[in-house]
């Protein structure tokens, strides 16, 4: 069965919701958290694809910053964490990519390293791992042993870094991308685009409200 990029976006949102519900409502339910490990790699692929296809990267930057800022308060209240939510993480990554694109070839790797450090210092969700994941997804090649080797090594190192073994389940997420069929893709409507971004703060607020009731 082949699926479109829009279907992959919906799947990523569902997996994220399950993950957040498991953490915020079900006392860190391990099954929900394991399922949720598949969501971020899909979002990294979606972001990489959006970066490659968009004609207005400044507009994308503004959208991520606005939605991320609005999401920060419900994010903190739901998870009781002071780190930056994933929308702000992607905003940082976008600014890093913009800087890399404008820089001389000799400085691109340095800027990438500085971007990884900045993500850690800013306490962005997934930190340096988020930056590297997007870079890898920009070069996604499901039949490349070299790509899979880089992806596996990245995830193993991050699992050791964060000290949480369920993170290893993220390794299998790119298998889902094998089912993507570009021929099925179509330009999302304005409503679909808005829903994809605004679902994030709305679902955080809804889960936060449920957590206070339950």
C-alpha positions as CSV (number, residue, x, y, z in Angstrom):
1,X,0.0,0.0,0.0
2,X,1.3,3.4,-1.0
3,X,0.4,6.6,0.8
4,X,0.8,10.4,0.2
5,X,2.7,12.9,2.1
6,X,-0.6,14.3,3.5
7,X,-1.4,10.9,4.9
8,X,2.0,10.8,6.5
9,X,1.4,14.1,8.1
10,X,-1.9,12.8,9.6
11,X,-0.1,9.7,10.8
12,X,2.6,11.8,12.5
13,X,0.0,13.8,14.3
14,X,-1.8,10.7,15.5
15,X,1.5,9.1,16.8
16,X,2.4,12.4,18.5
17,X,-1.0,12.6,20.2
18,X,-0.7,9.0,21.5
19,X,2.8,9.8,22.8
20,X,1.7,13.0,24.5
21,X,-1.4,11.3,26.0
22,X,0.7,8.5,27.3
23,X,3.0,11.0,29.0
24,X,0.6,13.6,30.2
25,X,-2.5,11.5,31.0
26,X,-1.4,7.9,31.5
27,X,1.5,8.3,33.9
28,X,4.1,7.8,31.2
29,X,2.5,4.7,29.7
30,X,5.3,2.7,28.1
31,X,3.2,1.3,25.2
32,X,2.0,4.8,24.2
33,X,5.6,6.2,24.6
34,X,7.0,3.4,22.4
35,X,4.4,4.1,19.7
36,X,5.2,7.8,20.0
37,X,8.9,7.3,19.2
38,X,7.9,6.9,15.6
39,X,6.4,10.4,15.4
40,X,9.5,12.7,15.6
41,X,11.4,11.0,12.7
42,X,8.3,11.5,10.5
43,X,8.1,15.1,11.5
44,X,11.8,15.5,10.7
45,X,11.1,14.1,7.2
46,X,8.1,16.4,6.8
47,X,10.1,19.4,7.9
48,X,13.0,18.5,5.5
49,X,10.6,18.1,2.7
50,X,8.9,21.4,3.5
51,X,12.3,23.1,3.6
52,X,13.1,21.7,0.1
53,X,9.8,22.6,-1.5
54,X,8.8,25.9,0.1
55,X,9.3,29.1,-1.9
56,X,9.0,31.4,1.2
57,X,11.2,30.2,4.0
58,X,10.8,33.4,6.0
59,X,7.1,32.8,6.1
60,X,7.7,29.3,7.3
61,X,10.1,30.7,10.0
62,X,7.4,33.1,11.2
63,X,4.8,30.4,11.3
64,X,6.9,28.1,13.4
65,X,7.9,30.9,15.8
66,X,4.4,32.1,16.3
67,X,2.8,28.7,16.8
68,X,5.8,27.6,18.9
69,X,5.5,30.6,21.2
70,X,1.8,30.1,21.7
71,X,2.4,26.4,22.4
72,X,5.0,27.0,25.1
73,X,2.7,27.7,28.0
74,X,0.4,24.7,27.5
75,X,3.5,22.6,26.8
76,X,5.0,23.6,30.2
77,X,1.8,23.1,32.1
78,X,1.1,19.6,30.6
79,X,4.6,18.1,30.8
80,X,6.0,20.2,33.7
81,X,9.1,20.8,31.6
82,X,11.0,24.0,31.0
83,X,12.5,23.0,27.7
84,X,11.3,24.4,24.3
85,X,8.5,22.6,22.5
86,X,9.1,21.0,19.1
87,X,7.8,23.9,17.1
88,X,10.5,26.1,18.5
89,X,13.0,23.3,17.9
90,X,12.1,23.3,14.2
91,X,12.3,27.1,14.2
92,X,15.9,26.9,15.5
93,X,16.7,24.2,12.9
94,X,15.3,26.4,10.1
95,X,17.5,29.3,11.2
96,X,20.5,27.0,11.2
97,X,19.7,25.8,7.7
98,X,19.3,29.4,6.5
99,X,22.7,30.3,7.9
100,X,24.3,27.2,6.3
101,X,22.8,28.1,2.9
102,X,24.2,31.6,3.1
103,X,27.7,30.6,4.4
104,X,30.8,29.7,2.5
105,X,31.4,26.0,1.9
106,X,34.3,26.0,4.4
107,X,32.1,27.1,7.2
108,X,29.0,25.0,6.7
109,X,30.1,22.2,9.1
110,X,31.1,24.7,11.7
111,X,27.6,26.3,11.5
112,X,26.0,22.9,11.8
113,X,28.0,22.1,14.9
114,X,27.2,25.5,16.4
115,X,23.5,24.9,15.6
116,X,23.6,21.6,17.5
117,X,25.2,23.3,20.5
118,X,22.6,26.1,20.3
119,X,19.8,23.6,20.3
120,X,21.2,22.0,23.5
121,X,21.9,25.3,25.2
122,X,18.4,26.5,24.4
123,X,17.0,23.2,25.9
124,X,15.1,22.6,22.7
125,X,13.1,19.3,22.5
126,X,15.5,16.6,21.2
127,X,18.4,19.0,21.1
128,X,21.3,18.1,18.8
129,X,19.5,15.0,17.7
130,X,16.7,17.0,16.1
131,X,19.2,19.0,14.0
132,X,21.0,15.8,12.8
133,X,17.7,14.0,12.2
134,X,16.6,16.8,9.8
135,X,19.9,16.7,8.0
136,X,19.6,13.0,7.6
137,X,16.0,13.2,6.4
138,X,17.0,15.8,3.8
139,X,19.1,13.0,2.3
140,X,16.7,10.1,3.0
141,X,17.6,7.1,0.9
142,X,15.8,3.9,2.0
143,X,18.1,1.6,-0.1
144,X,21.4,3.2,1.1
145,X,23.3,1.1,3.7
146,X,25.3,4.2,4.4
147,X,22.2,6.3,5.2
148,X,20.8,3.6,7.4
149,X,24.2,3.2,9.1
150,X,24.2,7.0,9.9
151,X,20.6,6.9,11.1
152,X,21.2,3.9,13.4
153,X,24.4,5.3,14.9
154,X,22.6,8.7,15.4
155,X,19.8,7.0,17.3
156,X,22.0,4.8,19.4
157,X,24.1,7.7,20.5
158,X,21.1,9.8,21.3
159,X,19.6,6.9,23.3
160,X,22.7,6.7,25.4
161,X,22.8,10.5,25.6
162,X,19.3,10.7,27.0
163,X,19.5,7.5,29.0
164,X,16.1,6.2,27.9
165,X,16.0,2.9,26.1
166,X,12.5,3.3,24.4
167,X,14.1,6.0,22.2
168,X,15.7,3.1,20.2
169,X,12.3,2.4,18.7
170,X,12.7,5.6,16.6
171,X,15.2,3.6,14.5
172,X,12.3,1.8,12.7
173,X,10.4,5.0,11.8
174,X,11.9,5.5,8.3
175,X,10.5,2.1,7.3
176,X,7.1,3.9,7.2
177,X,8.6,6.3,4.7
178,X,9.1,3.5,2.2
179,X,5.3,3.5,1.6
180,X,5.4,7.1,0.5
181,X,4.4,7.5,-3.2
182,X,5.2,11.0,-4.6
183,X,2.7,10.5,-7.4
184,X,-0.1,10.6,-4.8
185,X,1.0,13.9,-3.4
186,X,-1.0,17.1,-3.9
187,X,-0.7,20.6,-2.6
188,X,-2.5,20.8,0.7
189,X,-5.4,23.2,1.0
190,X,-5.0,26.3,3.3
191,X,-7.3,24.6,5.8
192,X,-5.1,21.5,5.9
193,X,-1.9,23.6,6.3
194,X,-3.4,25.5,9.2
195,X,-4.7,22.4,10.8
196,X,-1.3,20.7,10.6
197,X,0.3,23.6,12.6
198,X,-2.5,24.6,14.9
199,X,-3.3,21.0,16.0
200,X,-0.1,21.2,18.1
201,X,-1.1,24.0,20.6
202,X,-4.8,22.9,20.5
203,X,-4.0,19.3,21.5
204,X,-1.6,20.4,24.2
205,X,-4.3,22.6,25.7
206,X,-6.9,19.9,25.5
207,X,-4.7,17.3,27.1
208,X,-3.7,19.8,29.8
209,X,-7.4,20.5,30.5
210,X,-8.1,16.7,30.7
211,X,-5.2,16.2,33.0
212,X,-6.6,18.7,35.5
213,X,-10.0,17.0,35.4
214,X,-8.7,13.4,35.7
